[in-house]
Amino acid sequence: MPADNIAAPAPTSGTGRKTEMPLVRPPAVRGGEHPFVCSSDNNRLIAYEHRVKGAFHAIEPCLRDISALRHDADFVNKAQRLVREQLGFELPEALLDDSWIEGLDIGRLHSWCTFETYRRMSEDFYVKGPLAGGEDAFQAFIEECGFHLIDVTPCADGRLAHVISYVLRLPYGPVRRRSYAGALFDVEDSLEKWVKTELQRHHELTPNAADQPTRYLKVAVYHFSTARPDQEGCAAHGNDTAKAAAAARERLNAFREGVENTYCCGASIDLLLIGLDTDNDSIRVHLPDAEGRMDIEHSISASELFEASLQARGCEPLEWIAEYVRGEQQRGGRSVPADGMVRFVSRLLLGNLSQIDYVRRFHNGMYGDLGHQESFIGTGIGFEEIQLRNLTYFAYLKTVEEGAADLDVGIRIFSGLNVARGLPVPVVIRFDYHGSVPGARERAEERCRRLDRALRERFASLVADCKLHTLLMVRDVVADSAADTIECSALPQRAEMH
């Protein structure tokens, strides 16, 4: 039966577990005091975070208010006025018209509002470019460092969704990002992407000419929790940080070995392993030595760098950090890699200093949502616009079979977040396509529908209980336009998305 109300959730760790211990927060530090921190960027990013996440967080309070009005005269008009005021759009009247007969289907309303909020956020991202900028300068910088492309694989956990634009402060355009549970990327898929990149360099001189002495940099980002290591670490590795780091390193080495064994040009590949503390967004970098080997036990801590550089006024930030990195590497008894790698890592650490300040300034030094609090699952290929922490759980895949483990983790997370409270799991299925290729859109639409059918078969019990809804979208990356809606299961058949 449709749920007529949403119970206020009890305090949890984000996956349905009750909080077991109080958190001890680090002392707050006022923003703008660190000489290497970019306060203007922090102000711009917090405004974007508040605007987008605030829109999602407003959904449940709005639906509670609507539920309280369901027996009032002129209910539909009152409900629409509330939604316009609180969410900025109107509901399909088909979701309200028959409420006096069967009651409000709050679960369906919740999924539809989540989908519409995502659709509006996505359109705003592509039309207005709130996080765009710096692409050309960054491409020039990485080529100076000896790289032509940066390919980053973070864990699919939503607490790493902002790793590019926020944690590392990189422009999202020139950086290839594809998330996998546990950062365990598909080696064969990465090999295909590497081949495509090298062919483009040969035939299209993109991102640079093939005769330029640059390399392809593959980065894996695992994660951990300092405050609750046994609860809020990486679910794909059983909250075992050492296992998560070792598995990511193993996958990186397999990628390089695959290139060497198949194409005899391993020298064109560089690897980098990064750990992210999802409590406070500080990173630790496992800098490779001169032979490209990474040590799980040795890393350079951005938190320690933050404190060490507090008094480094009047210095050029990248040069200061580069010397710090070389010193830390040598103190660990390890050889120092090429200057280009040191300079690039210094750029990552510099960006992360601003993110550490961001969390200290705007989140009191530690996020209040240490666990999962994502609003929906995103699956398929695309989602460049998701650059915010704990907004989306990613499951990049072409078929359910190849990404079953990632999807299972996501459904397990949302079973605690939503299903346990009577709300459905909202899943956005999207495939990006190249509009310049004949028939590409039609194939993308069919992939969406095929994935939707497979998803419903795999999680048939949730579908039968009306606890899973899907939104199907496609996007033309050549036109650089917003995504188009194909289908939405949260709507009655007689209704359409706006």
Number of C-alpha atoms within 10 A of each C-alpha: 9 16 14 19 18 17 10 10 11 10 11 17 20 19 19 21 14 11 12 10 8 7 12 8 12 11 10 15 17 14 19 16 12 20 16 23 23 18 17 9 15 21 14 12 19 15 11 15 15 11 12 18 17 12 19 20 14 14 19 19 13 17 24 16 14 23 20 12 15 19 12 11 9 10 18 20 12 14 23 18 17 18 21 12 12 15 20 12 17 16 20 18 12 14 19 19 12 13 17 12 7 10 16 23 18 23 27 24 22 22 28 24 25 22 25 20 20 21 21 15 20 19 17 14 18 17 12 9 11 13 18 13 13 13 15 11 10 16 21 13 17 22 18 14 19 21 24 26 22 19 18 22 27 30 31 29 33 29 27 28 26 20 25 21 20 27 27 21 20 20 19 20 18 18 16 16 20 23 25 24 27 26 28 24 22 16 17 13 11 18 16 11 14 20 14 12 20 22 14 16 18 14 10 13 15 15 15 21 16 18 9 13 12 21 20 20 20 21 21 26 27 32 29 24 21 12 20 17 14 15 18 23 26 25 19 20 15 14 19 18 19 13 17 26 25 17 17 26 27 12 17 24 18 14 24 21 16 18 22 15 11 11 10 11 13 17 13 16 19 22 23 22 25 21 25 22 19 28 23 26 32 24 27 22 23 24 29 24 18 13 10 18 18 21 16 17 10 17 21 22 17 22 17 11 17 22 11 12 18 13 13 14 11 8 13 10 17 19 14 13 24 21 14 18 24 20 13 18 21 13 10 13 11 18 17 20 17 15 13 16 24 23 22 19 22 23 21 20 29 23 21 27 27 26 27 24 28 29 22 21 17 17 13 18 21 23 16 13 14 22 25 24 22 22 24 25 22 26 29 25 21 22 22 16 19 21 21 22 23 23 25 28 34 31 28 26 24 17 17 23 13 12 18 15 14 25 26 16 18 26 21 12 24 26 20 17 25 23 19 13 14 19 23 28 27 28 27 26 29 30 26 21 22 16 15 12 9 9 11 15 19 12 14 22 22 13 20 27 18 14 22 22 12 15 21 16 13 16 14 14 12 18 16 10 12 18 21 25 24 25 25 25 23 25 24 19 15 12 11 12 14 21 21 14 17 16 18 22 15 25 20 12 10 7 13 14 15 10
